């Protein structure tokens, strides 16, 4: 009985978390165009700008795992990509 109550109580929360995981996985796979001009994004940190230009990540997931790149830099990049 107790297990059923817990399941009912947290079911909506668990479903929301699963949905968030699916959406984040889709964002990870978004392709960054080969000719993407990072210089046009003035909101990027200087470190992120330099690393994106040097490393040239293929996806947002790769960009998010570059040392020195903040989550806000990845979000800004996603906005400029039109996502």
The first five atom37 places (N, CA, C, CB, O) and aatype in JSON, in Angstrom:
{
  "aatype": [20, 20, 20, 20, 20, 20, 20, 20, 20, 20, 20, 20, 20, 20, 20, 20, 20, 20, 20, 20, 20, 20, 20, 20, 20, 20, 20, 20, 20, 20, 20, 20, 20, 20, 20, 20, 20, 20, 20, 20, 20, 20, 20, 20, 20, 20, 20, 20, 20, 20, 20, 20, 20, 20, 20, 20, 20, 20, 20, 20, 20, 20, 20, 20, 20, 20, 20, 20, 20, 20, 20, 20, 20, 20, 20, 20, 20, 20, 20, 20, 20, 20, 20],
  "atom_mask": [
    [1, 1, 1, 1, 1],
    [1, 1, 1, 1, 1],
    [1, 1, 1, 1, 1],
    [1, 1, 1, 1, 1],
    [1, 1, 1, 1, 1],
    [1, 1, 1, 1, 1],
    [1, 1, 1, 1, 1],
    [1, 1, 1, 1, 1],
    [1, 1, 1, 1, 1],
    [1, 1, 1, 1, 1],
    [1, 1, 1, 1, 1],
    [1, 1, 1, 1, 1],
    [1, 1, 1, 1, 1],
    [1, 1, 1, 1, 1],
    [1, 1, 1, 1, 1],
    [1, 1, 1, 1, 1],
    [1, 1, 1, 1, 1],
    [1, 1, 1, 1, 1],
    [1, 1, 1, 1, 1],
    [1, 1, 1, 1, 1],
    [1, 1, 1, 1, 1],
    [1, 1, 1, 1, 1],
    [1, 1, 1, 1, 1],
    [1, 1, 1, 1, 1],
    [1, 1, 1, 1, 1],
    [1, 1, 1, 1, 1],
    [1, 1, 1, 1, 1],
    [1, 1, 1, 1, 1],
    [1, 1, 1, 1, 1],
    [1, 1, 1, 1, 1],
    [1, 1, 1, 1, 1],
    [1, 1, 1, 1, 1],
    [1, 1, 1, 1, 1],
    [1, 1, 1, 1, 1],
    [1, 1, 1, 1, 1],
    [1, 1, 1, 1, 1],
    [1, 1, 1, 1, 1],
    [1, 1, 1, 1, 1],
    [1, 1, 1, 1, 1],
    [1, 1, 1, 1, 1],
    [1, 1, 1, 1, 1],
    [1, 1, 1, 1, 1],
    [1, 1, 1, 1, 1],
    [1, 1, 1, 1, 1],
    [1, 1, 1, 1, 1],
    [1, 1, 1, 1, 1],
    [1, 1, 1, 1, 1],
    [1, 1, 1, 1, 1],
    [1, 1, 1, 1, 1],
    [1, 1, 1, 1, 1],
    [1, 1, 1, 1, 1],
    [1, 1, 1, 1, 1],
    [1, 1, 1, 1, 1],
    [1, 1, 1, 1, 1],
    [1, 1, 1, 1, 1],
    [1, 1, 1, 1, 1],
    [1, 1, 1, 1, 1],
    [1, 1, 1, 1, 1],
    [1, 1, 1, 1, 1],
    [1, 1, 1, 1, 1],
    [1, 1, 1, 1, 1],
    [1, 1, 1, 1, 1],
    [1, 1, 1, 1, 1],
    [1, 1, 1, 1, 1],
    [1, 1, 1, 1, 1],
    [1, 1, 1, 1, 1],
    [1, 1, 1, 1, 1],
    [1, 1, 1, 1, 1],
    [1, 1, 1, 1, 1],
    [1, 1, 1, 1, 1],
    [1, 1, 1, 1, 1],
    [1, 1, 1, 1, 1],
    [1, 1, 1, 1, 1],
    [1, 1, 1, 1, 1],
    [1, 1, 1, 1, 1],
    [1, 1, 1, 1, 1],
    [1, 1, 1, 1, 1],
    [1, 1, 1, 1, 1],
    [1, 1, 1, 1, 1],
    [1, 1, 1, 1, 1],
    [1, 1, 1, 1, 1],
    [1, 1, 1, 1, 1],
    [1, 1, 1, 1, 1]
  ],
  "atom_positions": [
    [[0.82, -1.19, 0.0], [0.0, 0.0, 0.0], [0.87, 1.26, 0.0], [-0.93, 0.0, 1.2], [0.61, 2.2, -0.75]],
    [[1.88, 1.27, 0.84], [2.75, 2.43, 0.95], [3.48, 2.72, -0.37], [3.76, 2.23, 2.07], [3.6, 3.87, -0.77]],
    [[3.96, 1.68, -1.03], [4.65, 1.84, -2.32], [3.72, 2.46, -3.35], [5.18, 0.48, -2.82], [4.14, 3.33, -4.12]],
    [[2.48, 2.04, -3.39], [1.5, 2.59, -4.33], [1.25, 4.06, -4.05], [0.18, 1.8, -4.26], [1.13, 4.85, -4.99]],
    [[1.17, 4.44, -2.8], [0.97, 5.84, -2.43], [2.14, 6.7, -2.89], [0.77, 5.98, -0.91], [1.96, 7.8, -3.42]],
    [[3.32, 6.19, -2.69], [4.53, 6.91, -3.12], [4.52, 7.08, -4.63], [5.81, 6.18, -2.66], [4.82, 8.16, -5.14]],
    [[4.19, 6.02, -5.34], [4.17, 6.08, -6.79], [3.17, 7.1, -7.28], [3.85, 4.71, -7.38], [3.47, 7.89, -8.18]],
    [[1.98, 7.11, -6.72], [0.95, 8.07, -7.12], [1.39, 9.49, -6.78], [-0.39, 7.75, -6.43], [1.2, 10.41, -7.57]],
    [[1.98, 9.66, -5.62], [2.38, 10.98, -5.15], [3.46, 11.6, -6.04], [2.9, 10.89, -3.72], [3.42, 12.8, -6.3]],
    [[4.4, 10.81, -6.51], [5.54, 11.33, -7.26], [5.48, 11.08, -8.76], [6.79, 10.75, -6.72], [6.42, 11.43, -9.48]],
    [[4.41, 10.49, -9.24], [4.31, 10.12, -10.66], [4.49, 11.32, -11.58], [2.98, 9.45, -10.93], [5.23, 11.24, -12.56]],
    [[3.82, 12.42, -11.29], [3.93, 13.61, -12.16], [5.35, 14.16, -12.16], [2.95, 14.7, -11.7], [5.86, 14.55, -13.21]],
    [[5.98, 14.19, -11.0], [7.35, 14.67, -10.89], [8.29, 13.8, -11.71], [7.79, 14.7, -9.42], [9.14, 14.31, -12.44]],
    [[8.14, 12.51, -11.6], [8.99, 11.57, -12.34], [8.8, 11.74, -13.84], [8.69, 10.12, -11.92], [9.78, 11.71, -14.59]],
    [[7.57, 11.9, -14.29], [7.3, 12.1, -15.72], [7.93, 13.4, -16.22], [5.79, 12.11, -15.98], [8.48, 13.43, -17.32]],
    [[7.86, 14.46, -15.42], [8.49, 15.72, -15.81], [10.0, 15.56, -15.93], [8.16, 16.82, -14.78], [10.61, 16.09, -16.86]],
    [[10.59, 14.85, -15.01], [12.04, 14.62, -15.06], [12.43, 13.79, -16.28], [12.5, 13.92, -13.77], [13.45, 14.07, -16.92]],
    [[11.65, 12.78, -16.6], [11.92, 11.97, -17.8], [11.84, 12.83, -19.05], [10.94, 10.78, -17.89], [12.67, 12.7, -19.95]],
    [[10.84, 13.69, -19.12], [10.68, 14.59, -20.26], [11.88, 15.52, -20.37], [9.38, 15.41, -20.13], [12.38, 15.75, -21.47]],
    [[12.33, 16.05, -19.25], [13.5, 16.93, -19.25], [14.74, 16.2, -19.76], [13.74, 17.48, -17.85], [15.52, 16.77, -20.52]],
    [[14.93, 14.97, -19.35], [16.07, 14.17, -19.81], [16.01, 13.98, -21.32], [16.1, 12.8, -19.09], [17.04, 14.09, -21.99]],
    [[14.84, 13.69, -21.87], [14.69, 13.51, -23.31], [14.99, 14.79, -24.07], [13.27, 13.03, -23.65], [15.66, 14.77, -25.1]],
    [[14.49, 15.91, -23.55], [14.74, 17.2, -24.22], [16.21, 17.57, -24.17], [13.9, 18.31, -23.57], [16.75, 18.09, -25.15]],
    [[16.87, 17.31, -23.04], [18.29, 17.62, -22.93], [19.12, 16.74, -23.87], [18.77, 17.45, -21.49], [20.11, 17.2, -24.44]],
    [[18.73, 15.5, -24.03], [19.44, 14.61, -24.96], [19.31, 15.13, -26.38], [18.88, 13.17, -24.86], [20.27, 15.06, -27.15]],
    [[18.15, 15.65, -26.74], [17.95, 16.2, -28.08], [18.82, 17.43, -28.29], [16.47, 16.54, -28.32], [19.38, 17.62, -29.36]],
    [[18.93, 18.27, -27.27], [19.76, 19.47, -27.36], [21.22, 19.08, -27.52], [19.57, 20.37, -26.11], [21.95, 19.72, -28.29]],
    [[21.66, 18.06, -26.81], [23.04, 17.58, -26.9], [23.44, 17.26, -28.34], [23.24, 16.35, -26.02], [24.59, 17.44, -28.72]],
    [[22.49, 16.78, -29.12], [22.78, 16.32, -30.48], [22.62, 17.4, -31.54], [21.89, 15.17, -30.81], [22.85, 17.13, -32.72]],
    [[22.23, 18.62, -31.15], [22.06, 19.68, -32.15], [23.4, 19.99, -32.82], [21.48, 20.96, -31.49], [24.4, 20.24, -32.15]],
    [[23.39, 19.97, -34.13], [24.61, 20.18, -34.92], [24.91, 21.67, -35.05], [24.47, 19.54, -36.33], [24.02, 22.47, -35.33]],
    [[26.17, 22.03, -34.82], [26.63, 23.39, -35.05], [27.18, 23.43, -36.48], [27.73, 23.83, -33.99], [28.06, 22.63, -36.81]],
    [[26.67, 24.33, -37.32], [27.15, 24.39, -38.71], [28.67, 24.6, -38.78], [26.43, 25.52, -39.48], [29.25, 25.29, -37.94]],
    [[29.31, 24.0, -39.78], [30.76, 24.12, -39.95], [31.2, 25.57, -40.07], [31.21, 23.34, -41.17], [32.26, 25.95, -39.57]],
    [[30.4, 26.37, -40.73], [30.77, 27.76, -41.01], [30.19, 28.73, -39.98], [30.32, 28.15, -42.41], [30.07, 29.93, -40.26]],
    [[29.83, 28.25, -38.8], [29.2, 29.1, -37.8], [30.17, 30.19, -37.37], [28.75, 28.27, -36.57], [31.32, 29.91, -37.04]],
    [[29.7, 31.45, -37.38], [30.53, 32.6, -37.05], [30.34, 32.97, -35.57], [30.18, 33.81, -37.96], [29.39, 33.67, -35.21]],
    [[31.24, 32.5, -34.74], [31.15, 32.77, -33.3], [31.42, 34.25, -32.99], [32.15, 31.9, -32.54], [30.94, 34.75, -31.97]],
    [[32.16, 34.93, -33.85], [32.49, 36.33, -33.61], [31.27, 37.24, -33.56], [33.44, 36.83, -34.68], [31.33, 38.32, -32.96]],
    [[30.18, 36.83, -34.15], [28.98, 37.68, -34.16], [28.21, 37.62, -32.83], [28.06, 37.26, -35.3], [27.23, 38.34, -32.65]],
    [[28.65, 36.76, -31.92], [27.96, 36.61, -30.63], [28.74, 37.37, -29.56], [27.81, 35.09, -30.25], [29.67, 36.82, -28.95]],
    [[28.37, 38.61, -29.35], [29.1, 39.44, -28.38], [28.85, 39.02, -26.94], [28.7, 40.9, -28.56], [29.62, 39.39, -26.05]],
    [[27.81, 38.26, -26.69], [27.46, 37.86, -25.32], [28.3, 36.69, -24.8], [25.99, 37.5, -25.25], [28.26, 36.4, -23.61]],
    [[29.03, 36.02, -25.67], [29.87, 34.9, -25.22], [31.04, 35.41, -24.39], [30.39, 34.08, -26.43], [31.56, 36.5, -24.64]],
    [[31.45, 34.63, -23.41], [32.65, 34.99, -22.66], [33.85, 34.89, -23.6], [32.85, 34.07, -21.4], [33.83, 34.13, -24.57]],
    [[34.89, 35.65, -23.32], [36.08, 35.62, -24.17], [36.68, 34.23, -24.23], [37.13, 36.61, -23.66], [37.13, 33.78, -25.29]],
    [[36.7, 33.54, -23.09], [37.27, 32.19, -23.06], [36.46, 31.23, -23.93], [37.32, 31.67, -21.62], [37.03, 30.45, -24.68]],
    [[35.13, 31.3, -23.84], [34.29, 30.42, -24.65], [34.49, 30.73, -26.13], [32.8, 30.58, -24.27], [34.6, 29.82, -26.95]],
    [[34.53, 32.0, -26.48], [34.72, 32.39, -27.88], [36.02, 31.81, -28.43], [34.73, 33.93, -28.01], [36.03, 31.22, -29.5]],
    [[37.1, 31.97, -27.69], [38.39, 31.45, -28.14], [38.37, 29.93, -28.28], [39.5, 31.87, -27.17], [38.89, 29.38, -29.25]],
    [[37.77, 29.25, -27.31], [37.75, 27.79, -27.35], [36.84, 27.26, -28.45], [37.3, 27.23, -26.0], [37.18, 26.28, -29.12]],
    [[35.69, 27.89, -28.66], [34.8, 27.46, -29.75], [35.51, 27.61, -31.1], [33.48, 28.27, -29.74], [35.41, 26.73, -31.95]],
    [[36.21, 28.72, -31.29], [36.89, 28.95, -32.56], [38.05, 27.98, -32.76], [37.41, 30.39, -32.63], [38.31, 27.55, -33.89]],
    [[38.73, 27.62, -31.69], [39.87, 26.71, -31.79], [39.43, 25.26, -31.94], [40.77, 26.85, -30.56], [39.92, 24.55, -32.82]],
    [[38.49, 24.83, -31.1], [38.09, 23.42, -31.06], [37.05, 23.09, -32.13], [37.53, 23.08, -29.69], [37.02, 21.97, -32.65]],
    [[36.2, 24.05, -32.47], [35.13, 23.87, -33.45], [34.26, 22.65, -33.13], [35.73, 23.72, -34.86], [34.25, 21.67, -33.87]],
    [[33.53, 22.73, -32.01], [32.67, 21.59, -31.64], [31.61, 21.33, -32.71], [31.99, 21.84, -30.28], [31.12, 22.27, -33.33]],
    [[31.25, 20.08, -32.91], [30.26, 19.69, -33.92], [28.84, 19.77, -33.39], [30.54, 18.28, -34.43], [27.9, 20.0, -34.15]],
    [[28.67, 19.59, -32.08], [27.33, 19.6, -31.48], [27.33, 20.48, -30.23], [26.87, 18.16, -31.14], [28.39, 20.82, -29.69]],
    [[26.13, 20.83, -29.78], [26.03, 21.58, -28.54], [26.52, 20.75, -27.36], [24.58, 22.03, -28.29], [27.06, 21.29, -26.4]],
    [[26.34, 19.44, -27.43], [26.84, 18.57, -26.38], [28.36, 18.66, -26.26], [26.43, 17.13, -26.65], [28.89, 18.75, -25.16]],
    [[29.04, 18.62, -27.4], [30.5, 18.77, -27.38], [30.89, 20.14, -26.84], [31.08, 18.57, -28.79], [31.82, 20.25, -26.05]],
    [[30.18, 21.17, -27.27], [30.47, 22.53, -26.81], [30.32, 22.62, -25.3], [29.55, 23.54, -27.5], [31.1, 23.3, -24.63]],
    [[29.32, 21.95, -24.76], [29.05, 22.04, -23.32], [30.1, 21.34, -22.48], [27.69, 21.45, -23.02], [30.22, 21.61, -21.29]],
    [[30.87, 20.44, -23.09], [31.87, 19.69, -22.34], [33.28, 20.28, -22.47], [31.89, 18.26, -22.8], [34.24, 19.7, -21.95]],
    [[33.42, 21.4, -23.14], [34.72, 22.04, -23.28], [35.07, 22.73, -21.96], [34.74, 23.06, -24.46], [34.26, 23.5, -21.42]],
    [[36.24, 22.46, -21.45], [36.69, 23.09, -20.21], [36.71, 24.6, -20.37], [38.1, 22.56, -19.82], [37.23, 25.13, -21.35]],
    [[36.14, 25.3, -19.38], [36.12, 26.76, -19.42], [34.89, 27.35, -20.06], [37.31, 27.24, -20.14], [34.7, 28.57, -20.02]],
    [[34.05, 26.51, -20.64], [32.79, 26.98, -21.24], [31.69, 26.82, -20.21], [32.45, 26.18, -22.56], [31.48, 25.73, -19.67]],
    [[30.99, 27.91, -19.93], [29.91, 27.91, -18.94], [28.59, 27.48, -19.56], [29.77, 29.29, -18.3], [28.41, 27.63, -20.77]],
    [[27.67, 26.97, -18.76], [26.33, 26.65, -19.29], [25.66, 27.85, -19.96], [25.45, 26.14, -18.16], [24.92, 27.69, -20.93]],
    [[25.92, 29.05, -19.44], [25.32, 30.23, -20.05], [25.86, 30.46, -21.47], [25.58, 31.48, -19.19], [25.13, 30.92, -22.34]],
    [[27.13, 30.14, -21.7], [27.7, 30.26, -23.05], [27.01, 29.3, -24.02], [29.22, 29.98, -23.02], [26.75, 29.66, -25.16]],
    [[26.73, 28.1, -23.55], [26.05, 27.11, -24.39], [24.62, 27.56, -24.68], [26.05, 25.72, -23.71], [24.13, 27.39, -25.8]],
    [[23.95, 28.12, -23.69], [22.59, 28.61, -23.9], [22.58, 29.76, -24.9], [21.97, 29.07, -22.57], [21.7, 29.83, -25.75]],
    [[23.54, 30.66, -24.8], [23.65, 31.77, -25.74], [23.88, 31.23, -27.14], [24.79, 32.74, -25.34], [23.26, 31.69, -28.1]],
    [[24.77, 30.26, -27.27], [25.04, 29.64, -28.57], [23.77, 29.03, -29.14], [26.14, 28.58, -28.44], [23.5, 29.16, -30.33]],
    [[23.01, 28.36, -28.3], [21.77, 27.73, -28.74], [20.78, 28.78, -29.25], [21.14, 26.91, -27.59], [20.11, 28.56, -30.26]],
    [[20.69, 29.91, -28.57], [19.79, 30.99, -29.0], [20.21, 31.52, -30.37], [19.78, 32.14, -27.96], [19.37, 31.73, -31.24]],
    [[21.5, 31.73, -30.56], [21.98, 32.25, -31.84], [21.84, 31.23, -32.97], [23.43, 32.67, -31.72], [21.8, 31.6, -34.15]],
    [[21.77, 29.96, -32.62], [21.54, 28.94, -33.64], [20.07, 28.85, -34.01], [22.05, 27.58, -33.16], [19.69, 28.13, -34.93]],
    [[19.24, 29.59, -33.28], [17.82, 29.61, -33.59], [17.03, 28.5, -32.94], [17.62, 29.55, -35.04], [15.97, 28.14, -33.45]],
    [[17.51, 27.94, -31.84], [16.81, 26.84, -31.16], [16.12, 27.35, -29.92], [17.78, 25.72, -30.79], [15.48, 26.57, -29.21]]
  ]
}
